[in-house]
């Protein structure tokens, strides 16, 4: 049994492929069958002379997405996608498909999202999801080789991490209301106090009523955290991780990037170190461009796009005002009104792909921040314990997988970068 992604290894030999009929066209005495098997797409050429009248007629009536087993000889052909074709000697139908709803014609986005369970079979979505797989593997591989320990964190949490207005409440037996996690960071800080260098990797949830192309209500995030670390340590790790992920995609997903017609030049420019600018400098750049930004504002998507356009690779914007960031951010000792925080912005309009910084390690100041943010102190007693028992400087960040994949693929909206997107008005399929 052969797989399409390894078909070059079988040139000149007969193989058996199991897959689905992605498309079919005919030219008199020849059928051109595009077959996909989950690893790739290949053209299978079936001639009447090679397979006989009965099988040739049967193949001429197969519906799109019919499951088939194809036998034939692998032949190199520079004109074919992927450089190889199969000369068919036999075909067997495993599962019929009739009136497949997603045809080669153009369909609207809502039509396709309603049939997302089928849309992911298309060549474009296939390429995106395979690149997603590579991004996730590259993240894990890099962190694992740098001595980080995977330490998963809860999805049910008792309190907010990023702000109470974007929590999804969940009834939790007879105890109380739980919430779907906004981030694993707080628990990851505890993990770092035990294991030194850790990361968690899983789904996170934000009840933001946002309909922008960068937002999902359920998305995946990797969050490294380091004990005895500073803001600069977090930035350097993020730079190295982003560079490693982009490099892996360029090295191993050329065919998928070709399918997406992705211009590689912006990705090939990604190398360390990244340019760094302060929040103050960023505000000046935006105001000089007549953007309606006031000092103290967080940046919107258009602001991030303009800032990133100044550079040929991602840019690290650091030291945001404390009021614009979460309660757990360490203040800058030289300017306490600023936080030791960073957002890394991707070029080409993809915005923030990493957000993080150095965490507050002083017990009294952290308690003061919890009170100022009107958060329930009792829910954070365990978090305060981390400052009571051996507190150290520590830092980390979160990287959104969907935004990374969107940028690497060059796709407009993050809804295509996860198998089943959850958005403000979409909970199905």
N, C-alpha and C positions, 0 to 999 in steps of 0.2 A: 504494500500500500504506500503510495507516494503523496507528498504534500506539495502544493503549488509553490510555496516559498522556497522549496529545495529542489525545484524541477531541473535546474541546471546540472545537478549531479547525475541525472538520469538520461542525458542526451544520447540519442541513438538506441535507447532501450524501450521495451514495452513496459507500461506502468498501468496501474489501476488508480483512479481518482474517485473519491466519494464527495459529492457536493450538491450544488443547486444550480439550475439553469438561470443565469442572471439575465441573459438576453439571447435572442436568436434572429438571424437573418439568413435568407436563402438566395442562391443565384443559380437557378436551373438545376444542375446536377450536383450542387454542393450546398451543404448547410454549414454556416459559421455559428457555432455555439459558444457563447461566453459562459464559462463555468467558474463558480467560486466555491471554495471549500473552507472558508474561515481564515486561511493563511494568505490568500491572494486570489487573483483572477487570471484566467488563461483562456485563450481561444482554442477550441477543439474543432478541427476541420473534418467534416463527415462527407464523404463522397458516396454517391449511389453505387458506384462500381465496387467500392471496398466493403460495404456493409449489406448490400442486397436491397431489393425493392421494398420488402415489408418493413424492415427497420428504418429505412430512409423515409418512408411515408409516415411511420409512427413519430419519428423525430420532428417531422414538419408540423405536427399538431401539438407539440408539448407546450404547456403553458409556462409563463414566467414564474420562476421559483419552484418548479417541479424538482423534487429530490431525485438525483440520478447517480448511478455508478458508471463511469466511463473508462473504457480500456483503449489503449492506443500507444503509438510510438512517439516519443519526444523528439522534436525536430527544431533545430536552431533556425530562427528567422529574424533578421535584424529589423524588419518592418513591424513585427508583432510587439505589442506591449509586453515588457519584460524580456523580450528577445527570444521567446520560445513559443511553439505551438504543439498541439497534439494531433497526429493523424489518427482519427478514430477507427478502431476495428470492431468495437462492440459497445453497446449501451443498454443499461437496464434501468427501468423506472422503479424507484423505491416509494415515493409519495407524490401523488398528483397535486398540482396547483392549478386552480381555475379562477379566472377573473381577479387576478392579483390587483389590488387597488392602486399601487404606486407604479405607474407606467413610466416609460422614458420621457413623457412630455413634462412640461413645467407644472408644478403644484404650489399652492400657497403654503406659507409656513404653518398656519394653524392646521391645515389639512395634514401636513406631514407630522406635526407634533401629536395630533390625535392618533396617529398610527406610528408613533415612535418605535414601538416594538417591531415594526416591519422596516421603518426607515433606516434603522441601523444596519440593514443588510446592504445598503447602497455603497457604491465604491468610495464616495467622499466620506461618508460616516465611518466606514470600515477603516479608512486611512487615519482619521482623527482618533478613533478609539485605540488603534494600535500605537499611535504616538503617545496617547495618554498612558498606556501600559509601560512604554519605554521611560517616560518621565517619572512614573512612580518607582520603577526599578532603579533608575539612576539616582533618585533621591535616597532610597534605602541603601544602595551600594556605597554611595559616597559617605553617608553618615556612619555606616557600619565600619568602613575602613578607617574612619577617623576616631574610632574608639567610643562612639555613642552607643548607648543601650536603649533598645526599644522598650518603653514602659507605658503601656496603654492607660488611658484615663477614662473616667466615667462619662457616659452619654446622659444619664440622669444626674442632675445636680440640684443642690438645695438653694442655690442663689446665683446671682448674676456675676459675670466676669467682665463684660464689655458695656453694661448699662441695662437698666431694668426695662427700658421701653421696647427692646427687641427680643424679649424672651417668649418662647412657646411653652405655656403651662401644660402640665400633664397630671391628671389625678393619680395619686400614688397610694393605693390601698386606703387604709383608715388613718394614715399618719398625717399627711399634709399634701400640699401641691408641690410636685417636683417640676423641674424645667429641663428642656432639651439643651444640651451644652452649646454655648456660644464659642467656646475655646477650651482646650485642655490645659491651658497655661498654668493656672493656679495649682492644680494637682501636679503638673509637671515640675513646678518649682520644688514641691515636696520630694518628688522623685530625684531631682538633681541634688538635694541635700543628702540623699541616701546613696546615689550612684555616681554623682559627679557630672557626667555628660550624658544626657538622655534626650530622647525624642518620643513624641507620641504622634500617631498618624491615624486619622479617622474622620468620620463625618461631623460637621458642625452645623449649627442652625441659627439663623437670624430672622426674626419676624419683622424685617424691614419692608415697608410698603413701597418698594422701589421697583421700577420697571425698566431700569437702564440695561444696556447690553452687557454690563459687567457684574450683574447681581443675580444670585440664586438664593432661595430660602434654605436650601440644603446643599452644602458643598463640602469638599474634602480639603483638609489642611494638614501639613506636616509642621510640627512645632519643636524645634530643638531648644534645649535649655542647658546652661552651663553654670556650675558653681565656680566661685573665684574668677568671675569674668566681668568685663566692662562693656560699655557701648561699642568701643572700637573692636573688641573681640567679636561681638555679634555681627557687626558690619562685615568684618573680614570673613567670617564663616558664611554669611549670606552670599557674598561675592563669589567665593569659591564654589558653593553649592550651585548657584545659578549657572556659573560657567561650566561646571561638570555636567549638569543636566542638558544644557544646550549642545554641548559637544557630543554627548551620547546620541542625541536625536539626529544631529548632522551625520554622524558616523554610521548609524545603523538603520535610519529610516529614509534613505534617499528616495526610494520608490514611492513611499507615501507622500513625501514632500513634493515630488513631481506630480502626483495625482492631484494634490491641492494647488498646484502651480505656485508654490511658495517661493518668493524671492529669497535666496539664501544669504544675500549680502549683509542684511542687518543682523542676522544670527552669527555669521562668521566674524563680525566685528566685536562680538562679546568676549571680553578678556579682562582679567584683573590688572590693576585696581580700577574700580569704577570711580568716576568723578563724584565729588562730595560737595554739597552746598548746604549752608545753614538755612533754616526757615526764614530768617531775616533776609538773607540774600534772595531766596525764592520769592518773597513778597515784593521785593524791589523789581525783580525781573517781570513779574506779572503786572505790577502797577505801571512800569515803563511801557508796557504793551497795552495800557488802558483797560486792563481787566478790572472788574468791580470787586476787588479784594481789599478787605480791611485787615489790619494787623490783629491777629488773634483768631481769624477764621481758619477753619479747615479747608483744604483745597477740594474743589469739585473736579469732575472728569475732564472738563475742558482746560482747567488750570494745569492739571497733571500732564495733559497732552502737550501743552505749550512748553512747560518746564523741560520735559523729556526731549522735546525737539531740539533743544540746544546742544545735545550730545549725540555721539554715535553709538552709545551703549547705555545700559541702565544707569541711572543716577541715584545716589543716596542723598535724600533730604533729611537733615537731622536737626535736633534741638527745637522741636515744636513747643509752643507755649503749653505749660502744664494744664491750663484750663481746657485745652483742646484734646487732651489725651486721657487715658484711663487713670483711675485712682492709684494704681500700683507703680506708676513710673517714678524713677529716681529723679530728683531735681538736680539741675546743673549746679555744682558747688560755687561756680563763679557768678552765675545768674540764676538764683533760685526760682524765678518766675518761669524759667524754661525747664523742659524735661529732657533727660538723656534718652531720647526716642529717635527712631529712624523709620522712614518709609522709603522703599526702593521702588522707583518708577521705571517701567519698561518703556522702550521707545515705540514709535509707530501708533501711538494712541491707545496703548493697552493699560496704562495706569499702574496703580499700586499692585505689585506682586508679592512684596514682603513688607510686613510691619512688625516692629518690635523695639527693643531697647534694653536698657539696664533697669532692674527692678528695685523698688524701695526696700532697703534692708534695715531701716531704723524702726523699731517697734512703736515708739511714741508718735512719730510722724505718720506711719501707716495707719495707726488707730485714728489719728486726727483726720486723715483723708477719708477713711470709711465713714466717719461722722459727717464730714462736709458733704459727701455724696449721698447722704441719707440712706445708707445701706444698713441692714440689720447686723449689728455687731456679733450677735450670737451665732449667726450663720458663718461668720468668718473667724471664729475662735481658733479653729484648727489651723487656718492660714496664718493667724497671728503667732501661733506656736512656733512657726518656722523662724520668727524673729526673736523668740524667747530662748530658744535652745540652739545656740551656735550659729547665729546669723552671719552671713558672709555676702560680699558683693556678688551678684549673679545677673546673668543677662541671657536673652534669647529672642526668638522671633517666630512668627507664623508665616508660612508660604502657602498661598492658595493654589491648589493643583489646577483647577479649571482655568484660572487666569494665565498660569504658566502655559498650559496646553493651548489656549486660544492664541497667545502671542507666538509660540513656536509654530503653530499651524498657519497663522495668519488669517484666522477666521474672525468674523465680525462680532459674533455673539457667543457668550459662554454656554448658552443652552445646547450647543452642538458638542460640547467637550465632556459631557457626562452622559452615560447611557440613558438615564431617565430623569430629565431636569424637573426640578420643583421650583415654581415661580409664583408670583403673587396670585395669579389667576389660573394656575395649572397644578393639579394634583394627580392627574392621570396621563398615560396609562401606568 
